């Protein structure tokens, strides 16, 4: 009877606070280091572990003719580092923007991100302020069954001028882990974003 009463009180408290907690795997950033070539641009990246959301702001000080983004990602199983995934790729921002304008998938992703702020629309990238506020990717509680992970992300940007000379303008390093935790503010999963079929 005592156990039943305790469970009932916990359920009532959870209802009063909005919803029951669900298990969810979320990132926890332990280390964020950012650098920018201040003559060309400045930027900030802030992540709130408690909400969670990402804020990104960038001030472009001079027009950027073209930009390449280089991304390196390492994700490792915390229990067994033999299970590691790595990604090493370079993408051209202007080509990505062209994809966003021409592809239905690109328009969907670009439109989704655009709801969170003022983002780059075309090249060359004009002087001005660009930002993404309170951005969070859709999540799904099924990820709670996955093993916890450690991650390291290197994000670099290179300006390409008219003579094809490359200059590094951003060099960011992020480190942390994906951990399973109880959350009360689950964001809708990717499948919840798809149109409903009657």
N, C-alpha and C positions, 0 to 999 in steps of 0.2 A: 504493500500500500504506500509506503514511504517513497519507493522508487517511482511508482505511478505519479505521485504528487510532484516529485522533482521534475519529471519529464513534462508534466502538464504546465508547470511554472515556466520551464525553459521555452516551450512552444508559445505560450502566451507572451513572454518577453520578446521573442523573435517576431511575432506578429505585430506587436506594438512598435518595434523598431523597423518595420517595413517588410522584411522577408527573412526566410530561413537562409542560413549560410550554406553555400555550396562549395565543394572542393574544386579548386581550379589551379592550373599551373600558370604562373605569371613570372615575368622577369623581375629580378632585383638587380639594379645597377650598383656595382661596388666602386667603379672607377670610371670617370668621364674626364677626358683630356681633349680640349679643342684648341686649334690654332688656325689663324687665317692671315693671309697677306693683307695687312691693314691698308695698303695703298689702293688695293682693288676692292676689297670687301671686308666686312666684319660680321660675325655671327655668334649666336648663343644657342645652346641646347640645354634644356632643363627637363628633368624627368621626376615626377612625383610618384614615389612608391606606394603611397597610401591611397591615392585616388583611383586608379593610376592613369596618368596621361603624360603626353609629351608636348612640350612647347619648343618651337624652333623659330628663331627670328634671324633675318639676314638683311644687312644694309649694303647695297651695291654702290660703290663710290665712283666707278667709271664703267662705261659700257663694256660688256664682255662679248666679244665676237662669237666665240664658240667655247663649249666646256665639255670635257670628258670627266666622268665619275669613275674612280677605281674603287672597288669594294672587295675586301678580304674578310671572310667569316670563318671562324672555327667553332664548332659545337661538339662538346665531348660529354659522354655519359659520366656522371659524377662517381658512380660505383665502379666503372671499368673503362679506363681511358682508351682501351683498344677500340672501343666503339666511338669513333670520331668522324665527323663530317666536315669537309672544308669546301669553301667556295672562293674562287679567285676570278673576278671578271671586271672588264672595263666597258662602260656604256657611254654613248654620246648623248648628251642632254637634248640637243636639237633633233636628233632622230627619234628619241623617246617622245618629244612633244609632237612630232609629226605622226607617230603611232597613236598618240592620244586623240588627235584630231580626226584620224581616218578609220580607226578600228572601233567596232562596237564595244569590245572589252576595254580598250584604251579609254574610250569616252566614259565608260562606267567607273573605272578606277579613278580617272582624272576628276570626274564629277564628284565622286565620293570624297576625295581628299580636299577638293575645292571648297566644300562646305565648312572647312575648318579654318579658312583664312585666305590670304592673298598670295597666290602661288604664281610661279613663272608660267607664262602662256606661250611665248615664242622667242625666237632668236633673231638678232642678237639680244642679249639680256640687257634691258635698259637700266640706267641708274634708278635707285629707289629702294623702298622697303618691301620685303617679302616676309611672310610669317605663316605659321600654322599653330593654332592655339587649341589646347584641350583635345589633341588628336589621340585616338586609341583604335588599334585594329580590332576587328570583330573577333570574339573568342568563343570557345565552346567548352563546356565542362568535361567532355570526353577526353580532353588532353590530360586530365588528372590521373589517368591510368598509365601515362607514359613515364619512363624513368626521368628523374631530375637531371638537369644538364648544366654545364658551365659553358659560357660563351665569351668570345672575344671578337670584336668588330673593328676593322680599320676602314675608314671612309676618307678618301682623298679626292680633291677636285683639282683639275688642271685647266687653266685658260689656254686656248689655242688662238693665237692671233692670225691676222691675214696671211702672214708668211709661214704659217704652220708651226711657229715656235711655241713650245709648251712651257708654262710656268705654273708651279704648284700654288694654289690659292687657298686650299683647305687641307688640313691633316688632322683628323679626329680619331681618337681611340676610345672604345667603350668596352668595359669588362664587367662580368657579373654572372648570374646564374638564374636558371628557371627553376622555381621551387613550387611544390604543391602546398596550397594554403586554403583556409576557409575564407570565402569572400561573400559580402552582402551586396556588392555592386557589380554583378556580372554584366558585361556588355553583350549584346546579341551576337550569336554565332554567324558565320558567313552564310549558312543556309537560310537563316532568318531574313537575309537581305534579298533573297531571290523572290521573284513575283509568285504570289500564291495562285495555285491552279484549283478551280472549283470542281 
